Amino acid sequence: MAMDFGAVAAAWGRWGPVFERGAHAIGERLIETARIGPGNDVLDLGTGPGEPALTVARAVGPDGRVVGIDISPAMVALARERAERAGVGNAEFVAADAAAYSGARRFDAIVSRWGLMFLPDLDASLAHYRGVLRDGGRFAAATWGAPSEVPMISLPMTVASQRLGLAPAPLEGGPFALHDAAHLRERFLARGYADVEVQDVPTMFPFTSAEEYVTYMADIAPAFHGLLGRLDAAEGAALRKDVEAAAGEHFASPGGGVQFPNRVIVIGATSPA
C-alpha cells in the first residue's frame, strides 16, 4: 500500500505541534536508545517534516551534524523551513530514497521515527545501513504496534470499513507493517546487528476535542485523506461525524477532549566492528 505523504505535507506543517504532543517523547527515547551525544553525526531516515532530526540537532550541539532524508521533496522543503525558523544550523535535509542512502561520511547513529515500515525491502536496507554506520554505531527506530493497538491511526479507516463495507487494507507497506516486535528483532539480528533491544513504549496522543482529532486525521493521514477525497460531500461529512462519535465514545479524556493510547515499539541495535 503506497503512502503518498507528499500530498499531505502542507497539513503536516500545520498540525506538527499537535502531533508532537505525543510524538516528542518518542524522539527523546530514540536519542537515548541510539546513545546520541554532543558532537555526533546522525542520520534521520524518513524525517518527514523534520523530526526527530531537529530534536537530535539540539542534542548533538554545534559540533554535531544531522542529515534528515525523505523521499518527498515537499516534506524536505517543509523540514528546511522549520529548521530555518527555529534557527537550527546543524541540520541538513535531503530529498532521497531512504531505502539505500549513503552520505559523504559514516554516521555515529541512525534514527527513524515511524519510517522503517515504508521501506520496500527492509532487510536489504538494514544490511546497507550497517555500512553507513561507523563501527559501534547505533541504529534506533520506532514503529507502530498492530491496528488494534494504535487507535489514533486505525480508527478512521475502521469506521469507514464498517460504514462503507470496505475490505481491510493490507498491513504490508502501511503504518502497521512492523507491528511484530519479536520478528523485527530477528530481522536486525539476521543482518548482523548486535545488542538488539526492543522496548514497548505506551504513548498517549491527546486532542482538545473529537472534532479536532477528525480534522487532524482528515488532513494528515494519506489513506483517510484520500478516501474523503473520493466521496461526495454528503458521504464525507457523514463519515467524519461517525468517526467523531466513535472517538468521543471510546477515547474521551476525563479532563475534556479525547486521548488515544497507542503502542509504540522502539528498537535499538549496534553495528559491530
N, C-alpha and C positions, 0 to 999 in steps of 0.2 A: 504494500500500500504506500504510494508516494505521498510525501508530506510537502506541500508547497508553502513553505514559510515565507517566501518572498512576497506572496500575495497578502500577507498579514503583517509585514514588517512595520509599517507605519503604526498599526494598532499596538504592536509590542512597545513601540516608543511611548505611546500614550499611557499604557497600562503597566509599564515597568515598575513604578513604585508599589502598585497593588500586588503584583506577583512577588516582589521582594519581601513583602510582609512575612511570607513563609519561606521563600527560596533562599534568602540571605544566609540563614543558618546552615544550609547545605553547602554553600560556597565556603563558609568558615570551616565546616567539617572536612571539606576536600583539602583545604590548605593544611589543616592539622594532619590528615591522613597521608598527604604527599610530603610531609615534613619540610614545607617550604619556609624559607627564612630570608633575611636580608642578603642581597647580592645574588640571589638565584636567577637563573634563566628558566622561564616556564612557558610551556605551550598549552594553550586552551583550545581543545578540539570542539568544533561546533559552538562557537562563542555566541552566536545569535546576536542580540543587541548589546553584547559586550560584557556579559557576566558568565563565569566569575572573574574574567580577565581583569576588570577594573579593581575588584577587591584584592586580587592577587598582586596587582601592581603596587598597591599601597603596602602590602605585606613584604614585598621584596625591596622596597625602598629605592632611592635614587641610583644605587649601584646595581640594581637588578633590572631585568628586562622581561617583558611578557609579549608574546605573539599570540593573538587570537585569530583563528581561522574559521571561516564559514563558507559554505558553498553558495550562499545567497548574497549577491552584491548589494541588495537593498539592506540586508541585515548588517553587512560590513559598513556600509555608509552610515547607518544609524549608530553603530558602535563607535565609529570615529567621531561623530558629532557629540556623543555623550562624553567621550574622553576629553574632547576639547573644552566642553562646557565645565567639566569637573577639574580642569587643569592638570590632568594626568598625562605626563610627557614620556613615561617609560613603557607605554603600551602601544604596540603596533597591530593594526588589523588588516588582514589579507583575505581577499576572496580566493578560496582554494578548496579543492576537494579533500575533505578530512580523511578519506579512505587511505591516502598514501602521500601525505605532505612531508617534505623534507626541508629543513631550514639550512641556512648557511653554516650553522654550527650546532652541536648537540646540546640537548637541554638537561637541566638538573631534575626537572619534573614535568609531567604532563597531567593536566586535569581535563575532565569532561563532565559537565553538568547536564545530564539528560541528552547526550548526543550519541553515545555508542550504539543505541538501538536502531539508529537510522543508517548505519554503515552497511553497504550491500554485502560485504564479505568480512565479518568481524574477525574471523580467525586470521585471514591474510593481513588485515590491518594491525592486529596485535603483534604479529610477527614483525611487520615492518617497523612499528614504533619501538620495538626493543632496540633497533639500530639507531633510532633518533635520540634515545635517551643515553646519557653518559652511563658508564659502568657504576652501578649502585644507585642510579636514578630511580625515582618513584613515579608510578602511574596511579592516579586516584580518579575514580569515576563514580557518578551517581546514576542510577537507573530507577525506573518506577516498578512497583510491585504489579500484581495481576489486576485486571479491571475492577474486580470487586473490592480491592484494597486501595484503590485510588479513585474515590467517587468524584473528586473535583473534576477530573478529566472525563471519566466514563459516564457520568450521569446524563448529560445532554443526549448522547447517542443511544444510551439505554432507553430513555424516554421516547426518543424518535423511533427506535426499533419497535417499541410496543405500540405507538400511535399509528405508524405508517406500515407496519409489517415488514420492516427491512431485515435482511439477514445480518447477523453479527459480522462485523468486519474482522478479517483475519488478523492475528496478532503479529505476524511477520511484517517487518518494515514499519511498524507503528510504535507508539509510545510504550506499549506493554511487551515488546518483543523479548526483553531480557528480564522477565519477572522471576525466573527461576535462579535464585542466588547460588545454589549448590552447582548447578550446571555452568553458570557464569564463572565461578571459581575454577572449575575444571578446565574451562577453555583458556583461562590465563595460565594455569599450570602447564597445559599441553603446549603452549607456545613459549615455554622456557622461563616464565617469570617465577620468582621465589618470594617467600614471606607473604603469601597471598592471604589477606584477611578480608572478611566480609562482615559488615555491620548492618543491622536493621535499624533504621532511624525514623521513628514515627514523627511526622511533620504536619503541623496544623496550618491551614491556609484560611484566614478569616476574610470576610467581606462584610461591608456595612449593611447590606440588605440582600435578599434573594434577587431583587431586580438588578442590583449592581453585578452580582455573580453571573446572571444570564447574559447581561450586556457584555461583560468581560469575555465570556466564552464565545459568544457570537462574533466578537471582534477578533480574538487571537487564536482560536482553535481551528486549524485548517479544515478538519472534517465537518464540524458543526457549521462553520462559516460557509463552506461550500454547499452543504445541504440547504441551508436557509436561502442561499442564492438561487437554488433550483426550484424552490417552492414559490407559489404565488403569495401575494401579500397576506391574504386571509389565513392560508395554511401556515405560513411562517409565524404570524402573530399568535395563532392558536398553539403551535408547538412551543414557542417561547413561554407562553402562560403555563403550559403543562410542566415545563422544566422548572419554572419559578415556583410552582406549587409543590413539586417534589422536593426541591431544595429547602423550602420553608418547613415542610412536614418532617423531613428526616434529619436536617442539619441545622436547626435553629440553635442559636447561641443564647445561653442564659442572660448574657449582657445585651442582647439585641443583635440583629443581623444573623448571618449564618457562618458556620465554620466547618471545614472539611478535614477530617483526619485522614492522612494518606501514608501509605507505607513507601518509604524510600530505601533503596539498597545502595550502600556505599561500599565500594571495593577498593582495596589498596594492594599494590604489588611492587616488587623491586625487580629491576633489570640487572641480573647478576654480572659480575665481571667475567 
